[in-house]
């Protein structure tokens, strides 16, 4: 399952880990580990990540020019409008209607100098938000703050965050502190028998549902942000709140939400995001892309960086709270502040932007909390004198609980991000465009959705440049080691196994195994069986496979971080790998020992999904086989839990097509589906895995103990 480690202090956050390499700085776009020069130095990167880094760098350079060109307040306003429009679309938009909040108080706690109201409201129908309202003693109306929690397991009740909420209340600021989805009383995978989340609360829940949101063309951030917007609406219903003095403050994941609300909530008077803002150029290499809600499709390709969250807030009071030892790199934070400070200067509001840093690690520590209070005192309270955080006791989680059982799931039931996203996906999927019988329309939709160059379709690609690396002999076959240039400057490693006993042109197969091109060859596995059966077998390490695979950092697996990097620059891993496979096909058509009319594609695991794409996109593939692969994006969206599905991310794919549409596009050519898998990796029932499988020549399981030759004997003959 997609999980991130627990951060000290109770938050599920990654550890920053990176190995520096002291080698020459130029970029080498061949395989193995490549070296890249970042704002933070030299770092080892895989081929696919280096490829994506090159694209990202081009966007960063273009953005720097665009930001530097801003000289007038009118240009700032134009940039702000662009930010809101593009970012709103990127996260899937917001609901067109604001439904009744149905807010109700379930209990009150009286404390020294303040009281706590236990509140629940519905940001969407039956989508319950649990919150604590910290109300100062005395008469209002008070300035107020949306208190947004970071990735703490107990959400709003985290002792660290309570210190902030209580201190604000004691100085006269009303605070609405609420649980984000998947945290505190809002675990969406809560198991009553276990008494906890089935997958790990916090980022683990966010990332699992986040994959499903991305397939729908949405983002987990959409739901978190809407909770905050509706929380603002709730504050406006209170007579003890001054509507013109409402701020937002939060740390880590709460810093993320604070930054998003700075963009999407124009009624805010002040923002103080903590331990989140940096720059993508600094974050990209170490520790790399983070949680599901912190990555928007096309964000970097649209010309955005962290600074745009803050630029959108000008000229309202804004202060960045940072930690010098944070895993969100401090150099990026400093660079972003300089950029934002210039924008505030243009708006005549240089005194309304601030920067605070303290030499400690990630977290809403007392120095950053006190800097937040001071900023609020100045701009919300108009106080010139500043008092620090007083000593007080925080409150037990259980005492703060809003729900009878401590969990929405067992108290109220209702909707979850997953259920809301699933309903949206079903609606969009039912309205997807008609594909037609020829497959041409599907190929257009696929190319656009996966980020495939339209010029790579059809017969006009030409042959790739191929570098021979060496040869050796196996038992009954010859081994060739190649480098194949699949894009300009991109060379992937490949191995060819060719039969030595047969003469003339032979059938061939592009063999796709994510574990790498050498795995089956070394183990006398399936690709060797194909060669001994008379096939020329080309097994490439498509970018992300084998020796070209990425390496994860900061506790996130490589598949997740690579998928996020691709998405940020409006690419997809499947689109990049599909380019490699099509170029391998082109190479085979030009080999003198290959019958170009009998080239197949065979894929295992994720390679099976890639084989479906390749066969659908290249009609000249003679036949195809997919083994051990998930076969429906809608199955992923509908699944309660997932296992290792990050590689499958194609943002918004269910709006246009599903994998069974690719299956239908392959017919009447031969296609075998063997060992289909559910989104958890378990065996899938064939009818469920292949709805509308009339175009499939064969679908089944691989009996235990059966050899490749026995299972695929009929397939190899076709």
Beta strands, then each sheet from edge to edge (+ up, - down):
strand 1: 34-38
strand 2: 41-45
strand 3: 104-111
strand 4: 114-124
strand 5: 127-136
strand 6: 142-148
strand 7: 173-178
strand 8: 190-191
strand 9: 196-197
strand 10: 241-251
strand 11: 270-274
strand 12: 317-323
strand 13: 353-358
strand 14: 466-473
strand 15: 477-487
strand 16: 490-499
strand 17: 506-513
strand 18: 536-540
strand 19: 594-604
strand 20: 623-627
strand 21: 670-674
strand 22: 698-700
sheet 1: 1+ 2-
sheet 2: 3+ 4- 5+ 7- 6- 10- 11- 12- 13-
sheet 3: 8+ 9-
sheet 4: 14+ 15- 16+ 18- 17- 19- 20- 21- 22-
end
